[in-house]
Amino acid sequence: MQPTATVLVYSDDANTREQVRLAAGRRPAADVPTVEYLECATMPAVLSALEAGGVDVCVLDGEATPAGGMGVARQIKDEIFDSPPVLLLIGRATDAWLATWSRAEAVVPHPLDPVAVSEALAGLLRGVEQRRAA
Protein backbone atom coordinates (compact mmCIF):
# COMPACT_ATOMS: atom_id res chain seq x y z
CA MET A 1 0.00 0.00 0.00
CA GLN A 2 1.36 3.39 -0.89
CA PRO A 3 1.77 5.82 2.02
CA THR A 4 -0.25 8.66 0.46
CA ALA A 5 -3.05 8.94 -2.06
CA THR A 6 -3.90 12.10 -4.00
CA VAL A 7 -7.58 13.01 -4.15
CA LEU A 8 -8.62 15.77 -6.53
CA VAL A 9 -11.66 17.70 -5.28
CA TYR A 10 -13.49 19.80 -7.89
CA SER A 11 -16.10 22.40 -7.04
CA ASP A 12 -16.48 26.07 -7.85
CA ASP A 13 -17.58 26.47 -4.21
CA ALA A 14 -14.72 26.59 -1.70
CA ASN A 15 -17.16 25.60 1.06
CA THR A 16 -18.04 22.37 -0.77
CA ARG A 17 -14.37 21.53 -1.22
CA GLU A 18 -13.83 22.13 2.49
CA GLN A 19 -16.83 19.94 3.39
CA VAL A 20 -15.32 17.06 1.42
CA ARG A 21 -11.94 17.46 3.15
CA LEU A 22 -13.54 17.63 6.58
CA ALA A 23 -15.94 14.75 5.90
CA ALA A 24 -13.28 12.30 4.72
CA GLY A 25 -10.38 13.60 6.76
CA ARG A 26 -6.76 12.66 6.24
CA ARG A 27 -7.55 8.94 6.36
CA PRO A 28 -11.07 7.89 5.34
CA ALA A 29 -10.55 4.35 6.70
CA ALA A 30 -7.86 2.45 8.59
CA ASP A 31 -7.03 0.20 5.63
CA VAL A 32 -6.42 2.95 3.05
CA PRO A 33 -3.50 5.36 2.67
CA THR A 34 -3.52 8.85 4.08
CA VAL A 35 -4.94 11.40 1.68
CA GLU A 36 -3.52 14.60 0.25
CA TYR A 37 -6.14 16.82 -1.35
CA LEU A 38 -5.67 18.71 -4.58
CA GLU A 39 -8.40 21.33 -4.93
CA CYS A 40 -9.63 22.60 -8.28
CA ALA A 41 -12.23 25.31 -8.86
CA THR A 42 -12.42 25.09 -12.67
CA MET A 43 -12.69 22.37 -15.28
CA PRO A 44 -9.43 23.44 -17.02
CA ALA A 45 -7.62 23.06 -13.68
CA VAL A 46 -9.06 19.54 -13.32
CA LEU A 47 -7.93 18.54 -16.80
CA SER A 48 -4.45 20.01 -16.26
CA ALA A 49 -4.06 18.15 -12.97
CA LEU A 50 -5.14 14.87 -14.53
CA GLU A 51 -2.84 15.31 -17.51
CA ALA A 52 0.07 15.95 -15.11
CA GLY A 53 -0.67 12.58 -13.45
CA GLY A 54 -0.56 11.36 -9.90
CA VAL A 55 -4.27 11.72 -9.09
CA ASP A 56 -5.68 8.56 -7.52
CA VAL A 57 -9.37 9.52 -7.10
CA CYS A 58 -11.53 12.45 -8.23
CA VAL A 59 -14.36 13.92 -6.15
CA LEU A 60 -16.51 16.03 -8.46
CA ASP A 61 -19.34 18.37 -7.48
CA GLY A 62 -22.33 17.74 -9.71
CA GLU A 63 -23.67 21.17 -8.75
CA ALA A 64 -20.54 23.10 -9.80
CA THR A 65 -20.89 25.87 -12.38
CA PRO A 66 -20.34 26.51 -15.18
CA ALA A 67 -19.09 22.95 -15.71
CA GLY A 68 -21.00 20.47 -13.56
CA GLY A 69 -19.28 17.44 -12.13
CA MET A 70 -21.38 15.01 -14.17
CA GLY A 71 -20.18 16.50 -17.43
CA VAL A 72 -16.62 16.71 -16.15
CA ALA A 73 -16.77 13.05 -15.10
CA ARG A 74 -18.01 12.03 -18.54
CA GLN A 75 -15.27 14.07 -20.22
CA ILE A 76 -12.59 12.55 -17.97
CA LYS A 77 -13.79 9.03 -18.79
CA ASP A 78 -13.82 9.84 -22.52
CA GLU A 79 -10.54 11.75 -22.78
CA ILE A 80 -8.11 10.68 -20.04
CA PHE A 81 -6.45 7.31 -20.57
CA ASP A 82 -6.76 5.13 -17.46
CA SER A 83 -8.70 7.86 -15.69
CA PRO A 84 -8.99 7.71 -11.92
CA PRO A 85 -12.24 6.57 -10.31
CA VAL A 86 -14.82 9.30 -9.66
CA LEU A 87 -16.94 10.05 -6.61
CA LEU A 88 -19.76 12.32 -7.75
CA LEU A 89 -21.53 14.68 -5.37
CA ILE A 90 -25.14 15.10 -6.51
CA GLY A 91 -27.81 17.62 -5.58
CA ARG A 92 -30.56 15.09 -4.89
CA ALA A 93 -30.51 11.36 -4.23
CA THR A 94 -32.96 10.97 -7.12
CA ASP A 95 -30.24 12.23 -9.49
CA ALA A 96 -28.21 9.06 -8.93
CA TRP A 97 -29.38 7.66 -12.27
CA LEU A 98 -27.59 10.55 -14.00
CA ALA A 99 -24.33 9.37 -12.49
CA THR A 100 -24.68 6.27 -14.64
CA TRP A 101 -24.44 8.48 -17.71
CA SER A 102 -21.36 10.23 -16.28
CA ARG A 103 -19.72 6.84 -15.53
CA ALA A 104 -18.91 7.81 -11.94
CA GLU A 105 -17.95 4.84 -9.79
CA ALA A 106 -19.60 6.21 -6.63
CA VAL A 107 -22.24 8.79 -5.72
CA VAL A 108 -23.02 10.75 -2.54
CA PRO A 109 -25.90 13.27 -2.30
CA HIS A 110 -25.82 16.77 -0.81
CA PRO A 111 -25.94 17.62 2.02
CA LEU A 112 -22.78 15.65 2.55
CA ASP A 113 -22.92 12.93 5.19
CA PRO A 114 -19.36 12.45 6.54
CA VAL A 115 -19.86 8.70 6.95
CA ALA A 116 -21.13 8.31 3.37
CA VAL A 117 -18.28 10.42 1.95
CA SER A 118 -15.64 8.51 3.94
CA GLU A 119 -17.06 5.11 2.99
CA ALA A 120 -17.36 5.98 -0.70
CA LEU A 121 -13.87 7.48 -0.88
CA ALA A 122 -12.33 4.58 1.04
CA GLY A 123 -14.02 2.10 -1.32
CA LEU A 124 -12.55 3.84 -4.35
CA LEU A 125 -9.10 4.00 -2.74
CA ARG A 126 -9.25 0.25 -1.99
CA GLY A 127 -9.97 -0.37 -5.66
CA VAL A 128 -6.97 1.75 -6.67
CA GLU A 129 -4.74 -0.23 -4.31
CA GLN A 130 -6.05 -3.56 -5.66
CA ARG A 131 -5.35 -2.48 -9.26
CA ARG A 132 -1.81 -1.51 -8.31
CA ALA A 133 -1.21 -4.82 -6.57
CA ALA A 134 -2.41 -6.83 -9.59
C-alpha positions in Angstrom: 0.0 0.0 0.0 1.4 3.4 -0.9 1.8 5.8 2.0 -0.2 8.7 0.5 -3.1 8.9 -2.1 -3.9 12.1 -4.0 -7.6 13.0 -4.2 -8.6 15.8 -6.5 -11.7 17.7 -5.3 -13.5 19.8 -7.9 -16.1 22.4 -7.0 -16.5 26.1 -7.9 -17.6 26.5 -4.2 -14.7 26.6 -1.7 -17.2 25.6 1.1 -18.0 22.4 -0.8 -14.4 21.5 -1.2 -13.8 22.1 2.5 -16.8 19.9 3.4 -15.3 17.1 1.4 -11.9 17.5 3.1 -13.5 17.6 6.6 -15.9 14.7 5.9 -13.3 12.3 4.7 -10.4 13.6 6.8 -6.8 12.7 6.2 -7.5 8.9 6.4 -11.1 7.9 5.3 -10.6 4.3 6.7 -7.9 2.5 8.6 -7.0 0.2 5.6 -6.4 3.0 3.1 -3.5 5.4 2.7 -3.5 8.9 4.1 -4.9 11.4 1.7 -3.5 14.6 0.2 -6.1 16.8 -1.3 -5.7 18.7 -4.6 -8.4 21.3 -4.9 -9.6 22.6 -8.3 -12.2 25.3 -8.9 -12.4 25.1 -12.7 -12.7 22.4 -15.3 -9.4 23.4 -17.0 -7.6 23.1 -13.7 -9.1 19.5 -13.3 -7.9 18.5 -16.8 -4.5 20.0 -16.3 -4.1 18.2 -13.0 -5.1 14.9 -14.5 -2.8 15.3 -17.5 0.1 16.0 -15.1 -0.7 12.6 -13.5 -0.6 11.4 -9.9 -4.3 11.7 -9.1 -5.7 8.6 -7.5 -9.4 9.5 -7.1 -11.5 12.4 -8.2 -14.4 13.9 -6.2 -16.5 16.0 -8.5 -19.3 18.4 -7.5 -22.3 17.7 -9.7 -23.7 21.2 -8.7 -20.5 23.1 -9.8 -20.9 25.9 -12.4 -20.3 26.5 -15.2 -19.1 23.0 -15.7 -21.0 20.5 -13.6 -19.3 17.4 -12.1 -21.4 15.0 -14.2 -20.2 16.5 -17.4 -16.6 16.7 -16.1 -16.8 13.0 -15.1 -18.0 12.0 -18.5 -15.3 14.1 -20.2 -12.6 12.6 -18.0 -13.8 9.0 -18.8 -13.8 9.8 -22.5 -10.5 11.7 -22.8 -8.1 10.7 -20.0 -6.4 7.3 -20.6 -6.8 5.1 -17.5 -8.7 7.9 -15.7 -9.0 7.7 -11.9 -12.2 6.6 -10.3 -14.8 9.3 -9.7 -16.9 10.0 -6.6 -19.8 12.3 -7.7 -21.5 14.7 -5.4 -25.1 15.1 -6.5 -27.8 17.6 -5.6 -30.6 15.1 -4.9 -30.5 11.4 -4.2 -33.0 11.0 -7.1 -30.2 12.2 -9.5 -28.2 9.1 -8.9 -29.4 7.7 -12.3 -27.6 10.6 -14.0 -24.3 9.4 -12.5 -24.7 6.3 -14.6 -24.4 8.5 -17.7 -21.4 10.2 -16.3 -19.7 6.8 -15.5 -18.9 7.8 -11.9 -17.9 4.8 -9.8 -19.6 6.2 -6.6 -22.2 8.8 -5.7 -23.0 10.8 -2.5 -25.9 13.3 -2.3 -25.8 16.8 -0.8 -25.9 17.6 2.0 -22.8 15.6 2.5 -22.9 12.9 5.2 -19.4 12.5 6.5 -19.9 8.7 6.9 -21.1 8.3 3.4 -18.3 10.4 1.9 -15.6 8.5 3.9 -17.1 5.1 3.0 -17.4 6.0 -0.7 -13.9 7.5 -0.9 -12.3 4.6 1.0 -14.0 2.1 -1.3 -12.5 3.8 -4.4 -9.1 4.0 -2.7 -9.2 0.3 -2.0 -10.0 -0.4 -5.7 -7.0 1.8 -6.7 -4.7 -0.2 -4.3 -6.1 -3.6 -5.7 -5.4 -2.5 -9.3 -1.8 -1.5 -8.3 -1.2 -4.8 -6.6 -2.4 -6.8 -9.6 
